[in-house]
Amino acid sequence: MTELLIVYHSKTGGSRQMAQAAATAAREEGVVKLMTAEQAGPDDLLAAAGYLFCTPENLAAIAGVMKDFFDRCYYPVLGRIEGRPYAQMVCAGSDGENAVRQIARIAQGWRLKEVQKPLIVCTHAQTPEQILAEKTIPDEDLARCRELGMALAAGLSMGAF
């Protein structure tokens, strides 16, 4: 089992672009399943060898839809995915640090193993208009997303994790 599961939520397109970039690069190294947080469930987590979680930071927290994914999946997979590798990406208007802490705490409860440092892309959206506007993630940030996706998939394929 070497499948990388990428779960994301995106309302204004930033996190979607990040997740898609990671998935495209990861597919060069292995099997990838890219799913929205609304679609993903416990069976998807159980079937995968590793995870990449990607979310926007909303009001200094992970997006509610991403939180719902974790809420729906937490207990059904508890004790069944321990030790599996994970990484995370956050699309933030400010710093993204609290969203990173929240996902890390959930991953700690599942006893997952962080294998890459969190990747935060800051859009600097601060006004209501900027926050709600469709996002375009710069190429240099998408390159970092591709690198992370490829590294995760390669590590899974080689059995490094």
N, C-alpha and C positions, 0 to 999 in steps of 0.2 A: 504494500500500500504506500504510494508516494504522492497521492493527490494533494494539491494545495487548494484550499478553500479560501476564496477572497469574498468577504462579506462587507457590503458598503451601504450607506444611505447618502442620498444627495437631493437637496431641494433646488439648489441654484446651479448645479453642474460641476462645482469644484471637486468634490469628493468622487463623483462619477468619473471625471477625467483622470484623476489620480489612480483610481482602482483599475480603470481600463488600461492605462499605461503600464501598470504593474503586471496585469494579466497578460498583455500582449508579449512583454519581455519574458515572463515566466513560462509561457508556452514554448519558448525556444529550448527550455531545459526540462520540461516535464508536463504532467497532466494538471490542468488548472480548471477549477469550477468557479466561475464568477457569478455571484448572486446578490440581489438586493436584500437588505435586512428584512423586508416584508416577506420575501420568498423563502429565505433560509430557515431551517429548523434543526431540531436535535439529530435527526437522521443524517443530515448533511455534515454536521460536526463529527458524528461517529464514523462516517465513511472516509473522512479526510485524514491525512497524516500530519498536516500542519495548517496554520491559519494566518491570514492577513486581514486585520480589521481596519476599516477605513470609514471615518465619520467626520462630519463637520462639528465644530464646537459651537453650540448655541447657548447663550447666556451663561458662559463659563462652565458648560457641562456637555457631555455627549448628547447628540441629537436624540429626541424622544423616541423616534422610530428605532434607532440603534439600541437604546435602553430596553425597548420592548422586545427586541430580538434576544438580548441577554436574559431578560426576565422569563421569556418563554422557554429558553433552552437550558437555563442554569441547572435546575434540579434534575431534569431528565438525563443529563450527561455527567452529572457530578460523580466522581470516582471512576469514570469510564474513559476519560481522555487525558489522564495525568501524564505529565512528562512530554507531551507533544509540543513542538516548537510553534512559536507565534511571533508576529511583529505587528506594528500598528502604524497607521498614517492618519493625521488629523489636518483638516482644512480649517484654518482659524482666521478670524478677523483681527485678533489681538495676539495672544501668545500661545494658546492651545494647551498649556500645561495642565490645567485641571482635567480636561478630557483625557489626556494621556494618563494621569493618575487614576482616573476612574476605570479605564480599561485595564490598566496594570493591576488594580485591586481585584477586578473580576477574574482576570487571568490567574492571579495568585490563588484565589479560591478554588479554581479548577486545577491548580497545580501545573499550569502550563509553563514552558520554559521560553523566556524571552531570548531570541537569537539575533536580533537586530535592534539597534537603538530606535526609539520612536522617530518618525519623520513628520515634522510639522511644516506645513506650507502656510505662510501668513499672507492673506490677501489685503490686509490693512483696511478692510471695509469697516467703517465706523458709524456712518450715518444710516438711518433707516433705508434710504434709497440705495446706498452702496451694498448694504447687507442683503437686501432682497433682490438685487440685480443678478442676472445670469453671470456666472464667473467664467473667466478664461485663465487657465493656469499657464504661467510662462513655461517655455520650452525647457529652461534649465531646471525648473522644479519637476517637470514631467520626466526629465532624464534621471533625476534622483529616485523617482517612483519606479521607473523601469529597472534601475540598478537594484533596488530593494527586492522587487518581484523576482528578478532573475536570480539573485543570490539565494533567496528562500527556496525557489524551485530547484536550483542546482544542489543546494545542501540536502534537500529531501531525496533527490535522485541518487546522490552519491552515498546516502546513508550517514551523512555527517552529523545529523541531529539525533 
